[in-house]
Amino acid sequence: MTILDDLLQSLPDDAPVRSVTVGAHWTLVCSRRCGLASTLMADRPHGHARVRDVGHLHLKTARELAEYARSQDLLEASIGVAAINSLLEVDRKIAAELNAADVLTERGRGRKVALVGHFPFIPALRRVAEELWVLEQHPSEGELPAEKADELVPQADVVAITGTALINHSLDTLMGLARADAVVTVLGPSTPLSPVLFGHGAALLSGALVIDEAAALRTITQGAVLPQVEGLRLVTVAREAAIVQPRKVR
């Protein structure tokens, strides 16, 4: 089964959806708790894509909305992944207050790193890695096209994949390219902090917990990029406790 199939099957008991917010950069679904996902949209003319049942999404259950993650429409899939994250129960006893930048700087030092996705910590990671390949669908200077993944990911000692790969349905393929001995990290607020991903080869999950719903909602609806989103705590969950030394999440 795919990672998405396993995630959907593993979800705990259903819960009513309290709110659905689609911001310019982040989508927030609140049910049992609040779940985040990147807001992705296809490169189409403005207003082309239409979300199913728009205006009534808050009347669905979280499991019903989570099924939107299967959609080939990226905006619907963004809502679906946020709904998945809204249902997940994260064991805060094993969650370290570490963000992805710190984790990858530690794990990537002196090693070959393949990073799928553009992140602000790239310059710092480039300084410590033996080699860093940044793969992007729309590459900037110094980055490589995503099509190079087949060639470069199998060479990497550390593979870091943006959680948005779950939204665009490329996560299974990318994780399948990693060597068995590579340290695979899935990172970013879209990342489901679920042990299901460990079963598919991930060693580390670096994501976000919404700890102040009102603050997150206020900033997301005003167009916040990640450093501007309030009410978040960046955390990392490891497959093996020895991989990181957790500082308990408050």
N, C-alpha and C positions, 0 to 999 in steps of 0.2 A: 504494500500500500504506500501511497505518497505520504509525505510529512503532513500535508493538510488533512488527508483522510484520518491519519492517526490523531492529530490534534482535535479534530471535531468529535471523534469517537471518545476521546479521553475527557471531554469537558465534564465538570461536575454538574450537579442539579441545576436545572434551568432557573432563570430569574427574569422578572419583568424589566423592560428597558425604561429607564427613568428619563434619559435624554440622549439625543444624537446631535452632535455639533460637527459641522464640516467647515474648518477654517482654511485659510489660504495655504497653510503649510502642514497643519496637523488636524486629524480627525479624532474626536473624543466621543466614545460611547460609554454611558454610565448605566450599569445594571447592578450586579452584586457589589462591584467597585467600579472605578473608572479605568477604561483601557484606551491606550493611544495607538495611533498608526499614522504614518506619513500620508498626506493627501496627494494621491497620484491621479493624473488624468492623461488620457491619450493625447497625442499631438494631432488634434482635430480642430476644425473651425470652432470658434467660441459658441457655446450653447448647443453643440451637436449631440453630446451624450446626455441621456436622461436616466436618472436613477429610478428604478422601479419603486412604486408606492411612495414616492417622495411626499412628504407632508403627513405620512401615517407611520413612519418608521418607529416612532416612539410607542406605537400601539402593539408592536411585535414583542415576542420574547427574545431574550438574548441569543438563545440557540437558533431561532429562526433567522435572526439578523446575522449570526455567525456564518450561516450557509452562503451569504453574499460573498464570502471569501473565495468561493469557487468561480465567481463571475470572471468573464474575459474583459469586462468593463473595469478599468483600473479604479475608477472612483467607487463603484460598488464593492470591489474587492478591498479597498481601503477601509470602508465601513465595516465589512465583514471581519477583517483582522482586528480592528479596534474592539468589535464585539467579543471576539475570542478572548482578547486580553482582559476584557471587563469581567469575564467569568472565572479566570484562573485564580487559584488560591496559591499564593507564593509563601513558602516557608521562610519567614524573616530570620529564623535562627541560622540559616545557611546562606543568607544573602549578605554579601560584602558591600560596604559602601565604597565601591571602587567604580570609576567610570571607564569606558572603553579605552580612552587615551592612555590611562595609567596601566591598564592590563596589557595592552599591545606594546607599549614601550618596554615593559618588563619582559614579556614573552618573546618579543621580536629582536631584542638586543643581540647583534652579531649573527643574525640568522636571515635566511631568505624569506621574505614576506610577500604574499599576494593579498591585496586589499581590494575587495569588490565594493565600489561605492566611493563617493567623494566625502571626506571628513575634514574638519578644520585642523586636526592634529597631524595631518600628513607631513608637514615640514619637520616636526619634532621626531616623528617615527623614522623619517628618511635619514636623520642624523645618526641614529643608533643602529639601524638595520644594516646587515651586510649588503642586502639588495632589497629594494622595494618596488614592486610592480603595482600600480594603481590602475584598476580596470573600471571603465565608466562607459555607459551607453552614449553619453555626450561628453567625450573627453576634453579636458582643458589642457593647457601647456604642461608637459611632463607626465601626462596620463596616457593610457593606452585604451584602444577600443575594446568593448566587452567581448568581441569575437575572439580576442587573444586568450581567453580563459582556458580553452582546451589545451593550449601550448604551455601556459605559464603556471596555472594552479598546481599541476602535478609536480612541478619543480620546487614548490614552496615548502619550507619547514613549518611556517605559520600561515594559516589561511583565515582571513577575516572577511565575513560576508555580511553586507547590510541586511537588516531584517526586512527591508522593502522587497527583497527577492521572494519572500513569501507572497507578497501582494501581486507581483508580476509573474508568479508561477515559475521562477527559475531556480528556486532554492534547492530542489532535489538534484537538478543537474549539476549545479556548482558544488554542492557537498560531495557528490559522487566523483568529482574530479580530484579531490584531495587524496594524497597518499595516506595509507593506514597509520603511519607514524607521525603525521602532521598534527599540530595543535590547531583545531578548527574552532573559531569563535564566530558566533552570530551576534551582531551588535546593532544598537540604535533602538529608539523607543518603540518601533514596530515589533521588536523581537518578543515572541511569546516566552515568558520565563517558565517553561514547562519541561519536565524531564523527558518528554517525548522526543525532543530534539537531541538529547543525549543518545537515545536509542538509534538515531540516524547518523551518528558520528561526531556531533558537536562535543567539545570539551568544556567550553565556556559560553555563557549567555550573558551579554552585557546589555541591559535595558533600563527601563524607567518605571517607577511606581508613582502613581498620583496620590499624594498625601494631603492635598488641600484642593478639593474639587472646585470650590468657588474661585480660587486664585487661578487655577489652570484654565477654567472656562473663560474667565475675564480676559486673560492674555491671549488665548488661542483665538477668540472671536475678534480680537483687535489686530490679528495678523502676525503674531509672534513667531519668530524663528526659535530654534531650540534654546539658545542661551537666554532668551527673553521669557520663556514659559515659566511661570511661577507655580509653586505647589508640587514640584517634582523632586524625587530622590533617585539619583542614578546608582544602580546597583549591578553587581555581577554574581551570578550563581555558577558554581563549578560542578562538573561531573564527579570530581574527586576532591575532597576537602583540602588535600595537600597542594592543589594547584594554586590556590590563593589563600591568604590568611584573612578570614573574614573579620570585619568590624561590624558588629551586629547593627542592623537597621533599627532605628528608634521608631 
